[in-house]
Amino acid sequence: MRRADLCRLQGIERSNAAFYGEFDPLHLPEILALVGRTHGLSELLVALKSSMTLLFSTVDRVKCLEQEMSYHQARVASLQAQIAAIKIAEGNVEEVENDPSNKRRRK
């Protein structure tokens, strides 16, 4: 018997969003796993749809953006190194030394 059927038998009419909103977001993955194991895929999909905003509220947005910035900074440094290597290979050593993006100082 599905959860929705049990609720109707007991005379309980609640929205899924209100139901899953009562749980601590950190416990929600375990609850969803339990729903999937005991009630099947269709109930799991209903539970996921109802709890999606609650799941995303646990994501640390600032940390995600900081990680994305560090990734892109490393990528830019890699591209600058590739450009410098190409210029050196082509014999444009002065151009590499005068390039403002080259952060290494030569003595």
MDAnalysis code that builds the backbone (N, CA, C; Angstrom):
import MDAnalysis as mda
import numpy as np

u = mda.Universe.empty(321, n_residues=107, atom_resindex=np.repeat(np.arange(107), 3), trajectory=True)
u.add_TopologyAttr("name", ["N", "CA", "C"] * 107)
u.add_TopologyAttr("resid", np.arange(1, 108))
u.add_TopologyAttr("resname", ["MET", "ARG", "ARG", "ALA", "ASP", "LEU", "CYS", "ARG", "LEU", "GLN", "GLY", "ILE", "GLU", "ARG", "SER", "ASN", "ALA", "ALA", "PHE", "TYR", "GLY", "GLU", "PHE", "ASP", "PRO", "LEU", "HIS", "LEU", "PRO", "GLU", "ILE", "LEU", "ALA", "LEU", "VAL", "GLY", "ARG", "THR", "HIS", "GLY", "LEU", "SER", "GLU", "LEU", "LEU", "VAL", "ALA", "LEU", "LYS", "SER", "SER", "MET", "THR", "LEU", "LEU", "PHE", "SER", "THR", "VAL", "ASP", "ARG", "VAL", "LYS", "CYS", "LEU", "GLU", "GLN", "GLU", "MET", "SER", "TYR", "HIS", "GLN", "ALA", "ARG", "VAL", "ALA", "SER", "LEU", "GLN", "ALA", "GLN", "ILE", "ALA", "ALA", "ILE", "LYS", "ILE", "ALA", "GLU", "GLY", "ASN", "VAL", "GLU", "GLU", "VAL", "GLU", "ASN", "ASP", "PRO", "SER", "ASN", "LYS", "ARG", "ARG", "ARG", "LYS"])
u.atoms.positions = np.array([
    [0.838, -1.171, 0.000],
    [0.000, 0.000, 0.000],
    [0.894, 1.249, 0.000],
    [0.541, 2.224, -0.782],
    [1.343, 3.433, -0.881],
    [1.042, 4.389, 0.263],
    [1.992, 5.290, 0.500],
    [1.846, 6.285, 1.563],
    [0.613, 7.143, 1.336],
    [0.371, 7.524, 0.093],
    [-0.788, 8.364, -0.215],
    [-2.088, 7.638, 0.128],
    [-2.138, 6.329, -0.146],
    [-3.328, 5.546, 0.184],
    [-3.525, 5.457, 1.689],
    [-2.430, 5.272, 2.409],
    [-2.527, 5.209, 3.875],
    [-3.019, 6.533, 4.450],
    [-2.563, 7.628, 3.892],
    [-3.005, 8.945, 4.359],
    [-4.497, 9.128, 4.108],
    [-4.960, 8.710, 2.938],
    [-6.393, 8.847, 2.625],
    [-7.234, 7.984, 3.557],
    [-6.765, 6.790, 3.880],
    [-7.501, 5.919, 4.800],
    [-7.612, 6.533, 6.193],
    [-6.594, 7.260, 6.586],
    [-6.597, 7.887, 7.911],
    [-7.240, 9.267, 7.903],
    [-7.641, 9.736, 6.733],
    [-8.272, 11.042, 6.638],
    [-7.282, 12.192, 6.688],
    [-6.050, 11.917, 6.339],
    [-5.012, 12.945, 6.381],
    [-4.747, 13.412, 4.967],
    [-4.915, 14.687, 4.747],
    [-4.600, 15.272, 3.444],
    [-3.540, 16.341, 3.660],
    [-2.327, 16.056, 3.271],
    [-1.223, 16.994, 3.421],
    [-0.489, 17.079, 2.099],
    [0.074, 18.244, 1.866],
    [0.880, 18.358, 0.657],
    [2.244, 17.723, 0.930],
    [2.844, 17.210, -0.118],
    [4.150, 16.584, 0.036],
    [5.208, 17.592, 0.472],
    [5.119, 18.830, -0.039],
    [6.102, 19.846, 0.320],
    [6.065, 20.135, 1.812],
    [4.870, 20.209, 2.374],
    [4.749, 20.455, 3.807],
    [5.282, 19.261, 4.604],
    [5.035, 18.077, 4.091],
    [5.486, 16.870, 4.784],
    [7.012, 16.802, 4.845],
    [7.675, 16.992, 3.713],
    [9.129, 16.891, 3.686],
    [9.802, 18.143, 4.243],
    [9.085, 19.238, 4.315],
    [9.633, 20.456, 4.893],
    [9.852, 20.362, 6.393],
    [9.223, 19.397, 7.038],
    [9.358, 19.229, 8.488],
    [10.661, 18.538, 8.879],
    [11.343, 17.922, 7.940],
    [12.560, 17.180, 8.255],
    [13.780, 18.084, 8.216],
    [14.779, 17.712, 8.994],
    [16.067, 18.393, 8.945],
    [16.694, 18.083, 7.585],
    [17.154, 19.100, 6.852],
    [17.714, 18.856, 5.518],
    [18.887, 17.876, 5.517],
    [19.615, 17.794, 6.610],
    [20.745, 16.865, 6.659],
    [20.295, 15.412, 6.771],
    [19.078, 15.197, 7.250],
    [18.548, 13.827, 7.351],
    [17.762, 13.423, 6.113],
    [17.471, 14.395, 5.271],
    [16.625, 14.139, 4.116],
    [17.157, 13.067, 3.165],
    [18.465, 13.001, 2.865],
    [18.928, 11.921, 1.979],
    [18.621, 10.520, 2.523],
    [18.749, 10.348, 3.832],
    [18.432, 9.042, 4.425],
    [16.938, 8.750, 4.324],
    [16.124, 9.772, 4.529],
    [14.671, 9.597, 4.442],
    [14.275, 9.250, 3.014],
    [14.879, 9.937, 2.050],
    [14.562, 9.640, 0.652],
    [14.992, 8.227, 0.269],
    [16.132, 7.791, 0.785],
    [16.581, 6.423, 0.518],
    [15.588, 5.413, 1.103],
    [15.106, 5.698, 2.293],
    [14.129, 4.815, 2.934],
    [12.826, 4.776, 2.135],
    [12.371, 5.932, 1.658],
    [11.157, 5.987, 0.838],
    [11.346, 5.159, -0.432],
    [12.503, 5.294, -1.055],
    [12.769, 4.538, -2.275],
    [12.782, 3.045, -2.048],
    [13.382, 2.619, -0.923],
    [13.449, 1.177, -0.637],
    [12.089, 0.594, -0.270],
    [11.305, 1.334, 0.491],
    [10.063, 0.749, 1.000],
    [8.851, 1.002, 0.113],
    [8.819, 2.113, -0.625],
    [7.624, 2.458, -1.386],
    [7.811, 2.417, -2.893],
    [9.037, 2.256, -3.355],
    [9.252, 2.133, -4.785],
    [9.632, 3.437, -5.464],
    [9.890, 3.305, -6.757],
    [10.413, 4.413, -7.542],
    [9.423, 5.569, -7.683],
    [8.153, 5.279, -7.897],
    [7.193, 6.368, -8.115],
    [7.068, 7.244, -6.875],
    [7.026, 6.654, -5.702],
    [6.959, 7.443, -4.464],
    [8.263, 8.198, -4.230],
    [9.388, 7.587, -4.601],
    [10.666, 8.268, -4.458],
    [10.707, 9.513, -5.332],
    [10.224, 9.409, -6.558],
    [10.208, 10.569, -7.452],
    [9.299, 11.675, -6.921],
    [8.159, 11.298, -6.351],
    [7.268, 12.290, -5.741],
    [7.971, 12.959, -4.570],
    [8.676, 12.166, -3.763],
    [9.388, 12.711, -2.609],
    [10.518, 13.639, -3.051],
    [11.247, 13.254, -4.084],
    [12.327, 14.101, -4.594],
    [11.794, 15.426, -5.121],
    [10.716, 15.355, -5.869],
    [10.120, 16.574, -6.417],
    [9.659, 17.503, -5.296],
    [9.101, 16.929, -4.249],
    [8.584, 17.733, -3.153],
    [9.680, 18.307, -2.266],
    [10.828, 17.667, -2.235],
    [11.874, 18.089, -1.309],
    [13.059, 18.758, -2.000],
    [12.934, 19.053, -3.289],
    [14.059, 19.586, -4.047],
    [14.585, 20.897, -3.458],
    [13.705, 21.832, -3.141],
    [14.173, 23.124, -2.611],
    [14.831, 22.940, -1.257],
    [14.333, 22.024, -0.465],
    [14.935, 21.761, 0.842],
    [16.327, 21.158, 0.694],
    [16.507, 20.299, -0.300],
    [17.829, 19.721, -0.545],
    [18.826, 20.789, -0.963],
    [18.395, 21.719, -1.834],
    [19.300, 22.770, -2.296],
    [19.618, 23.780, -1.204],
    [18.795, 23.854, -0.171],
    [19.071, 24.814, 0.897],
    [20.286, 24.398, 1.717],
    [20.727, 23.156, 1.580],
    [21.895, 22.692, 2.332],
    [23.204, 22.987, 1.607],
    [23.143, 23.469, 0.368],
    [24.341, 23.743, -0.413],
    [24.934, 25.078, 0.030],
    [26.232, 25.096, 0.295],
    [26.931, 26.316, 0.677],
    [27.312, 27.057, -0.601],
    [26.500, 28.014, -0.984],
    [26.668, 28.726, -2.253],
    [27.996, 29.475, -2.320],
    [28.396, 30.104, -1.207],
    [29.654, 30.859, -1.188],
    [30.828, 29.922, -1.446],
    [30.828, 28.763, -0.807],
    [31.912, 27.800, -0.989],
    [31.956, 27.303, -2.437],
    [30.797, 27.061, -3.022],
    [30.748, 26.624, -4.423],
    [31.347, 27.678, -5.345],
    [31.000, 28.944, -5.110],
    [31.525, 30.019, -5.951],
    [33.030, 30.196, -5.753],
    [33.505, 30.042, -4.511],
    [34.945, 30.137, -4.262],
    [35.702, 29.029, -4.979],
    [35.154, 27.814, -4.962],
    [35.787, 26.703, -5.664],
    [35.798, 26.944, -7.169],
    [34.725, 27.502, -7.696],
    [34.664, 27.798, -9.125],
    [35.689, 28.870, -9.497],
    [35.841, 29.894, -8.643],
    [36.837, 30.936, -8.902],
    [38.247, 30.367, -8.901],
    [38.574, 29.515, -7.928],
    [39.920, 28.950, -7.874],
    [40.191, 28.065, -9.095],
    [39.165, 27.352, -9.558],
    [39.319, 26.534, -10.771],
    [39.653, 27.424, -11.966],
    [38.902, 28.506, -12.115],
    [39.120, 29.384, -13.270],
    [40.456, 30.120, -13.172],
    [40.881, 30.475, -11.961],
    [42.187, 31.117, -11.801],
    [43.307, 30.158, -12.209],
    [43.189, 28.902, -11.827],
    [44.191, 27.908, -12.218],
    [44.172, 27.702, -13.729],
    [42.997, 27.734, -14.316],
    [42.871, 27.570, -15.768],
    [43.529, 28.739, -16.509],
    [43.314, 29.964, -16.005],
    [43.929, 31.146, -16.617],
    [45.449, 31.051, -16.523],
    [45.963, 30.628, -15.369],
    [47.413, 30.490, -15.206],
    [47.970, 29.458, -16.191],
    [47.244, 28.377, -16.387],
    [47.665, 27.343, -17.337],
    [47.686, 27.882, -18.761],
    [46.668, 28.643, -19.121],
    [46.618, 29.215, -20.468],
    [47.733, 30.231, -20.680],
    [48.036, 31.031, -19.660],
    [49.131, 31.987, -19.766],
    [50.466, 31.273, -19.950],
    [50.653, 30.160, -19.259],
    [51.882, 29.386, -19.406],
    [51.994, 28.804, -20.815],
    [50.879, 28.349, -21.363],
    [50.888, 27.818, -22.729],
    [51.231, 28.904, -23.745],
    [50.665, 30.098, -23.553],
    [50.963, 31.213, -24.456],
    [52.436, 31.570, -24.373],
    [52.977, 31.632, -23.157],
    [54.394, 31.954, -22.986],
    [55.273, 30.909, -23.653],
    [54.917, 29.631, -23.529],
    [55.697, 28.560, -24.144],
    [55.666, 28.666, -25.665],
    [54.512, 29.014, -26.216],
    [54.397, 29.172, -27.671],
    [55.254, 30.339, -28.146],
    [55.214, 31.448, -27.407],
    [56.008, 32.623, -27.798],
    [57.499, 32.335, -27.716],
    [57.912, 31.588, -26.695],
    [59.322, 31.215, -26.566],
    [59.731, 30.302, -27.723],
    [58.859, 29.349, -28.058],
    [59.152, 28.432, -29.151],
    [59.247, 29.162, -30.491],
    [58.482, 30.226, -30.640],
    [58.515, 31.000, -31.875],
    [59.659, 32.006, -31.893],
    [60.345, 32.150, -30.767],
    [61.475, 33.066, -30.702],
    [61.099, 34.471, -30.283],
    [59.939, 34.667, -29.739],
    [59.484, 35.982, -29.284],
    [59.762, 36.150, -27.795],
    [61.013, 35.978, -27.382],
    [61.371, 36.020, -25.974],
    [61.131, 37.410, -25.399],
    [61.462, 38.472, -26.158],
    [61.247, 39.829, -25.643],
    [59.770, 40.083, -25.403],
    [58.946, 39.575, -26.300],
    [57.508, 39.772, -26.161],
    [57.001, 39.111, -24.885],
    [57.538, 37.945, -24.543],
    [57.147, 37.242, -23.329],
    [57.606, 38.022, -22.110],
    [58.829, 38.551, -22.162],
    [59.350, 39.287, -21.013],
    [58.580, 40.579, -20.782],
    [58.105, 41.226, -21.837],
    [57.381, 42.485, -21.708],
    [55.882, 42.306, -21.507],
    [55.404, 41.101, -21.584],
    [53.979, 40.835, -21.464],
    [53.526, 41.109, -20.026],
    [52.525, 41.986, -19.811],
    [52.084, 42.289, -18.455],
    [51.410, 41.107, -17.754],
    [50.950, 40.130, -18.504],
    [50.328, 38.965, -17.884],
    [51.356, 38.004, -17.315],
    [52.617, 38.161, -17.691],
    [53.688, 37.320, -17.165],
    [54.057, 37.851, -15.789],
    [53.737, 37.146, -14.754],
    [53.907, 37.641, -13.406],
    [55.273, 37.337, -12.828],
    [56.040, 36.505, -13.492],
    [57.392, 36.199, -12.998],
    [58.332, 37.319, -13.393],
    [59.144, 37.721, -12.460],
    [60.113, 38.788, -12.737],
    [61.478, 38.157, -13.000],
    [62.131, 38.648, -13.997],
    [63.461, 38.144, -14.340],
    [64.504, 39.116, -13.822],
    [65.594, 38.569, -13.295],
    [66.672, 39.411, -12.751],
    [67.754, 39.623, -13.764],
])
